[in-house]
Amino acid sequence: MQFSVRVSDYQKKRMLNICDADLLGKKITENELTMNISESYYGDRFVEEQEAETLLKNSSIINMAGPETISLSIKLGVGSENGIKKVSGVPFLIIFNV
């Protein structure tokens, strides 16, 4: 499984935007809500699962989209099922570690 990632620094913290690679460039719509899984936000480069694990473990702020990404974060103990929101069946999760 490949993941699409963008890593940046935000207020001296590592911020990771990560999604399932197959979602990149998609527009998810439910009722009046539209989520763009844009290349400018999530699409700096593609990584395999091992690198995605390292990035998830070592980031302070994480914006995630997609079932594979969310599943991996929960397996690693980084994410929690309680915070997952879905738009048209696509799960999203945001993590802030201070």
N, C-alpha and C positions, 0 to 999 in steps of 0.2 A: 504494500500500500504506500502510495506517495502522498505527501502533504505539501501544501503550498504555504510558505512562511514569509513574513517580513519582520525583521528585528530592528528595533530602534531604542534610543535612550529617551526617557521622559522623566524629567525632574530627578536625575541621577539614579533612575531605576531602569532595569531592562524591561522593555515592553515587547511582547510577542503577539503578533497577529497570525493565527494558524487556522487552516481549514483543510478539509478533504480536497485533494487536487481536482477531483471531478466536479466540484462545485464552483471552481474559480470562473468568474465571468457571468455567473447566473444571477438572475433577478428572481427573488422569492416573494410572492405576494399572497396575502391572506386578508380578506375584507379590504380595509382601507390602508393597511400596513404593507409597505414594500421594503425589502431588505436587498441591497445590492452587495453581492460578494465580489467586490471589484478587485481588479488586478492592482490598482494603485494602493489598496489597503492591505490585501493579503498576498500579493503576487510577486514578491521579490525573487524567490527561487523555490525549487522543489527539493524536498529532502525525503529520505527513507525513514522508516520507523525508529531506528536507533538514534539518529540525530534529532528527530522530533522529541523523543523521550528526554534527551539531554536538554534541549531547549525548554521543554515544559518544566523540568525540575529546577532550572536555573533562571527563571524569569519571575519578575515581581508583579507585572501586570500582564494578563493574558486575555485576549479576545479570541474565542474559538467558535467555529461553525462546522457542523457535519457530524454524522453518527460515529465515524471511525475516530475522529479527533477527540470527541467527547468521551468515547469509550476508553481510549488510551489514557486520557487525563484521569479518569476515575480509577482505572487499573493502577496507576502510579500514585494514587492518593492525593493528587494535585487538585482535582475537581470534585464536586459533590453533586449527587443527583438532585438535591434540594434546590439548587440554583438554575437548573436547566429550564430554558424557555423554548417553545417551538413555534415556528412560523411555517405554515403549510407542511407540517411534519418534519421540518429540518430543525435539529436542535442547535441552540446557541448557548454559550456560557461565558461569563466574564469573571475573572479572578483578580482580586487586589490583595497582595501580600505586602504589608507595611513593616 
